[in-house]
Amino acid sequence: MYVLGIETSCDDTGVAIYHSEHGLISHHLYSQTAMHNEYGGVVPELASRDHIRKLIPLIKQTLQESRLQKSAIDGIAYTAGPGLMGALLVGAATARSLAWAWGIPAIAVHHMEGHLLAPMLEAYPPPYPFVALLISGGHTLLVQVEGVGRYQLLGESLDDAAGEAFDKTAKMLGLGYPGGPKLSKLAEQGEQVYKFPRPMTDRPGLDFSFSGLKTFTLNTFNKSQKTEQDKADIAYAFQQAVAETLSIKCKRAIRQTGIKRLVVAGGVSANKQIRAALSEMAALEKSEIYFPRSEFCTDNGAMIAYAGCQRLVRGEQQNLEIVARPRWPISELI
């Protein structure tokens, strides 16, 4: 089964074709980062308009590169949420319309399920069951995964997600957009000068909270001389605190579930220090750890095509309704 995947949840336009037996056939991604950089963050209306301009050409390009005719496509998967409403509607309306015109089924995919299953695109995917840490711009989740659609939510962010904390901290340091990668690069120049708290690690449980860490960082910055080295040292301490907090929570999840297999996915999973900290923890716990390649950490059509393919192969499909849900708790998939 050939499945066309469409991702338009925020500021990346992603298109891919996945085959149920042969794997990923082709994928393309267009980033709007340069456009939004001028405004210091994503402008929803501009994001939606750019998806409209780029989506159909990307679909044509992906089909052409894969050397497939549209008649070869057996189903279409699209990101239905969570995300920006206007951006989601562009992808959902396009996918649903093409499916109707081509006489094939369409399936609405949860954005975080796409991230959760992204490591399955690799040559050596993790076997089920596993514990998944999902860390993206708007979500920080710990999920026990027994199979596609068989999830148990173990913990989640109660306020700011890790990605949000990265972006807001970068903004307070004057680093611009996109904040997370710029803060990580600055942290490479930092030294161990400050010791920041590891939020919610002094109590039981697997939930996360990063708003207090963000406030602590702001107070530290305001008390500093605000030199470039001060900024680098603060960025280093902040990133170290986030990485260690995630490691502590993942270690608890591994011990609580007894599953010695950890998957880390989502945009923030591309962070080098976070990967190093989690890899070190997994080695000490004698556990396997899996990351998607960097291009599949951020939003992309390949993960949506894969997730949709798994559900379509099982016979799932939807009616002609266009589904777009800016808020869609992953717990509803359980």
Number of C-alpha atoms within 10 A of each C-alpha: 16 21 30 33 32 34 35 32 32 23 26 22 28 28 32 28 30 27 18 15 8 9 16 20 19 20 24 17 20 16 16 17 16 10 16 18 15 11 11 15 17 19 15 16 12 16 23 23 13 20 28 18 11 15 22 14 11 21 21 14 16 21 22 13 13 15 12 14 10 14 9 13 21 19 26 26 34 33 33 30 28 21 22 23 20 21 30 27 25 21 31 29 17 18 26 25 15 17 21 14 9 15 13 15 23 30 29 25 28 24 24 25 20 25 29 27 22 29 22 20 18 15 8 9 15 19 10 13 16 23 28 27 27 24 28 23 18 17 19 27 22 25 24 23 20 14 12 14 13 12 20 16 16 18 18 19 19 13 17 21 21 28 23 23 26 26 22 20 25 23 19 16 21 12 19 19 22 19 24 26 18 17 27 21 15 20 22 13 14 19 15 10 11 15 12 19 18 20 19 17 18 7 7 9 14 22 18 23 21 25 19 16 20 21 13 15 21 17 11 17 20 11 8 12 11 14 10 13 15 19 25 22 22 30 29 26 22 26 24 21 20 23 21 20 23 25 22 17 21 22 20 16 24 20 12 12 12 11 17 18 20 26 26 27 28 27 22 25 25 22 17 12 19 22 19 13 18 23 19 15 18 20 11 10 14 11 16 15 21 20 22 23 15 14 12 23 25 20 27 29 28 32 35 35 33 28 29 30 28 16 17 22 13 8 9 13 18 13 11 12 11 19 21 26 19 17 12 16 13 18 10 8 13 10
